[in-house]
Amino acid sequence: MRLLFSVLVASVAFAGTAFAGPNENLFGNTVVITSATGGVTKAMINKDGTYTTALADGKTVKGTWAAAGDQTCYTQTDPAPAADAKPFCTPNEARNVGDTWEAKAPDGSTMKFALQAGQ
């Protein structure tokens, strides 16, 4: 379950150290993720190449991200992911505070996202 939320965060966060550009608005703000079952997760994407996710059950997942070309890839670091876990890569897209959007989770369900001001 932690890996799922880590991957979901990755699908929302479209920024990188070498590629801040149109994604600069993620830094210092909160990505609110609502699962298909109504669980709410909050993700903070940091300019230093890290992210922290507060899961609906109160647990925290941390990781790193790195940009390469038009993709940003995210790797869960804490708690340690499964040995066969791979980084999740997603296209870079501009998001502004107040934006909402939907995306598919790895399990095929639809997640709702919103970018809120502040952390």
N, C-alpha and C positions, 0 to 999 in steps of 0.2 A: 504494500500500500504506500509506503514512503517513497519508493521509486516512482510509482504512478504520479504522485503529487510533484515530485521533483521534475519529472518529464513534463507535466502540465505547466509548471512554472517556466520551463524552457520554451514551451510552445508560445508563451506569452511574452517573454522577455526578448527583445530583438535588439540587443546592444552589444558593443564590444569595445575593448580598450582602444584598438586601432580603428574602430568604426563607431564613433559616437554619433556623428552626423544627425540624421533625422530622428534618432532614438534617444537623444540627450534627455528628453522629458521623462524617461523612466527613472533616472537617477534622482533620489530624494523623494520619490513618490511611492505609492503602494498599488500593486496590481491585485485586485480582488477577484478571486476565482470561485465561481459557484458551480459545483458538480451537478450532474443530472439528478442526483438524489437530494440536492439542497444543501450539502455540506459547503461551508465557506472556508477558503484558504486565502491567506494574505502573503504576498511575496514582495520583498524589497530587493531591488536590483541595484548593486553598488558600482560606482564608477571604477573601483579598484579591481574589478574582475571577480567579485564574489556575489553571492546571493544568499538570502535567508528566507525560508518559507515557514510561516506559522500555520500548521495544519489545523483542521477543524477539531481534532481531538486534543489540541493543546500542545502537541509535540512540535519540535522544530527540526527542519532539514536544512542543511547548509551545503553549499557547493561553489564551484567556480565556473566562469564562462570565458570564452575566447572567440574573437571574430576571425574569420578567414574568408576573404572575398565577400560575397553577398550573403553568407551564412554566419550564424552564431551558434556555437556548440556549448552545451552545459553538461557538467559532470558533477554528480552528487559526491560529496566527500564525508559528510557526517550526518547521520551514522553511515558507516562504511556500507557501500552498496554490495549487492551480490557479486560474486567473482566474475560472472559472465555479463554484468551490466556494461552497456556501452554509452558513450556520450550521446545526448540527443541534440540534433542540429535542426535549426529552423531558419527560414529566410528573415533577413532584417526588414522591418517595416516601421514606418513612423507611427507613433501613437501620441496623442495629446491628452492632457488632463481632461477628464469628462468623457472621453471616448469609451464606447462599449462595443464588444464584438463577440463572435462565437468561433469556436474551433473544436476539432475532433480530438478526443483523448485517445491514448493508445488502445484502449479497450473498445473504441468505436462510438462511445457515448459523446454527447454534445456538452461542452462546457461553456459557460458564459463568463466574460471577462469585463472588467471596468478598471480604468486608470483613475485613481483618486489622488488628490493633492496631499502631500505630506506623508510621513511614515508613522 
